[in-house]
Amino acid sequence: MKHLKVGGLMTDDVVSALPRTSFRDAAKLLAEHGIGGVPVVDADDHVVDVVCASDLLAHRALTARAG
């Protein structure tokens, strides 16, 4: 079996979000690009976090219970 490296899975066309990106816009990015997560970058394009679909679902569930 051939050993695959992560470099073979990467894309050059990276979709990212800023810390101020809204919940709705983050969900839209995931849906529009068919991705499961998006890096959150600062003003210098350094990754400060990664938001994934399960993060959004968990947040949605918590706010629905509190609401």
PLY file of the C-alpha trace (Angstrom):
ply
format ascii 1.0
element vertex 67
property float x
property float y
property float z
element edge 66
property int vertex1
property int vertex2
end_header
0.00 0.00 0.00
1.32 3.41 -0.96
1.85 5.82 1.93
0.00 9.05 1.32
1.41 12.27 2.73
-0.79 15.16 3.89
0.81 17.33 1.22
-1.05 15.20 -1.32
-4.36 16.16 0.27
-3.74 19.88 0.64
-5.16 22.55 -1.58
-3.56 25.80 -2.68
-6.92 27.57 -2.71
-7.45 27.94 1.03
-10.69 29.36 2.36
-10.27 31.14 5.68
-12.24 33.25 8.14
-11.40 36.09 10.49
-12.20 36.07 14.22
-14.99 38.59 13.56
-16.65 36.37 10.91
-20.25 35.72 11.91
-21.62 32.29 12.76
-23.85 32.45 9.69
-20.99 33.41 7.35
-18.76 30.63 8.72
-21.51 28.07 8.10
-22.00 29.49 4.61
-18.28 29.13 3.83
-18.36 25.46 4.84
-21.46 24.75 2.78
-20.44 26.70 -0.33
-16.99 25.13 -0.50
-17.99 21.63 0.61
-15.45 21.66 3.43
-15.65 20.45 7.00
-13.51 23.12 8.60
-12.07 26.56 8.05
-8.92 28.09 9.53
-9.44 31.31 11.45
-6.59 33.73 10.72
-5.43 36.97 12.28
-4.49 40.19 10.47
-1.12 38.67 9.54
-2.73 35.51 8.08
-1.48 33.38 10.98
-3.83 30.58 11.95
-5.24 31.21 15.42
-7.89 28.48 15.42
-9.89 26.15 13.22
-13.68 26.10 13.20
-15.32 22.93 11.97
-18.88 21.94 11.23
-19.20 20.11 14.55
-18.21 23.32 16.40
-21.02 25.16 14.66
-23.52 22.40 15.39
-22.53 22.27 19.06
-22.86 26.04 19.38
-26.23 25.96 17.67
-27.46 23.21 20.02
-26.32 25.11 23.12
-27.94 28.37 22.04
-31.17 26.57 21.11
-31.37 25.04 24.61
-30.65 28.37 26.27
-33.11 30.24 24.07
0 1
1 2
2 3
3 4
4 5
5 6
6 7
7 8
8 9
9 10
10 11
11 12
12 13
13 14
14 15
15 16
16 17
17 18
18 19
19 20
20 21
21 22
22 23
23 24
24 25
25 26
26 27
27 28
28 29
29 30
30 31
31 32
32 33
33 34
34 35
35 36
36 37
37 38
38 39
39 40
40 41
41 42
42 43
43 44
44 45
45 46
46 47
47 48
48 49
49 50
50 51
51 52
52 53
53 54
54 55
55 56
56 57
57 58
58 59
59 60
60 61
61 62
62 63
63 64
64 65
65 66
